Amino acid sequence: MKLTEGYNSSYEYQIMSLKNGFFYNTNLGKVSTKKVVKHIGEFVSSDPTDFYSLIIGTDSQSRKINGVSEIDYVTAVVIYRRGHGARYFWRKEKIVQKPILRDKIYRETTMSLEMAQDLVPQIRRVISPAKYDLEIHIDVGSMGPTRAMIREVVGMVTGNGYVAKTKPESWGASSVADKHT
């Protein structure tokens, strides 16, 4: 792991990143961003009459190792052929940080937005935007401790021009990304 960034605030943390320009896929292993775009394009091309959802969502998991708090963040990119399966890729980052729920949710949302800003222009070169809906899945819901944050993080996503989905519809974050945290 490589130390990529440091930050001092009311508490101190360091970002130790596994975000090395690569994604992971259960079948393909480690793949470059270029190959992710290629595989998404091939998946859509294999059945061009269907309609797709491009979903980006991030989840996190806190843990304490040898007295040090760290958080794993996983961002998933899913191309879903409605009613006929999906393919997904994920990227993982580890951050040494005191786990504060509000900070974690904001970081998850920001990471999903940054992924969309980086990846979507590349995907649009190989797939027409008319072939898919883009959704940002946020791991917040109206029943849990994150309910007070829903308006804020949904506002972040919609303010950036994307469609936001929250629990129980945010399975890209709460199920797919969660699987790899």
C-alpha positions, 0 to 999 in steps of 0.5 A, spaced: 500 500 500 502 506 498 501 513 502 497 517 497 495 523 501 495 526 508 490 531 512 490 534 519 483 536 522 480 535 528 482 528 528 488 526 523 487 521 518 491 518 512 489 515 506 492 509 504 490 507 497 488 501 493 486 506 488 491 504 483 488 506 477 485 498 477 478 495 478 477 488 480 472 483 477 470 476 480 471 473 473 477 477 470 481 479 476 485 486 476 483 490 470 484 497 467 479 503 467 480 502 459 478 494 460 472 496 464 470 501 459 471 495 453 467 490 457 461 494 459 461 496 451 461 489 449 456 487 454 451 492 452 453 490 444 451 483 446 444 485 446 443 492 443 436 492 443 435 492 451 436 498 455 441 498 461 442 501 468 449 504 469 450 504 477 455 507 481 455 506 489 460 506 494 460 503 501 464 503 507 466 498 513 470 500 519 474 496 523 480 497 528 486 493 527 492 494 533 488 500 536 488 503 529 481 505 526 481 504 519 475 504 514 475 500 507 471 504 502 469 500 496 466 503 489 462 499 485 460 500 477 455 496 475 452 495 468 445 492 469 441 489 463 434 490 466 431 483 467 437 479 464 443 480 469 449 485 470 456 485 470 460 489 475 467 492 477 470 495 484 475 499 486 477 499 494 481 504 498 483 504 505 483 510 510 486 510 517 481 515 520 476 515 526 469 512 524 464 518 524 458 516 520 457 523 517 464 523 514 463 516 512 457 517 508 459 524 505 466 520 503 462 515 500 457 519 496 463 524 494 467 517 491 461 515 487 460 522 484 468 522 482 467 515 479 462 518 475 465 524 473 472 520 471 468 514 468 462 516 464 465 520 459 469 514 457 463 510 457 459 515 453 465 514 447 463 507 446 455 507 448 450 512 447 447 515 453 440 513 450 442 506 451 442 507 459 440 510 465 445 513 470 444 512 477 448 514 483 446 509 489 447 512 496 448 507 502 442 511 506 435 510 508 429 513 511 429 507 517 436 507 520 441 512 523 443 515 516 435 518 515 437 525 517 442 525 512 438 523 506 436 530 503 443 533 504 447 527 500 441 526 495 442 534 494 449 533 492 448 527 487 442 531 484 446 538 484 451 534 480 446 532 475 445 525 476 439 521 479 440 519 486 437 512 489 437 511 496 435 504 500 432 500 499 433 502 491 441 503 492 443 496 492 449 498 488 452 501 494 448 496 500 449 490 496 454 490 491 460 494 494 458 492 501 460 485 498 467 487 497 468 491 504 
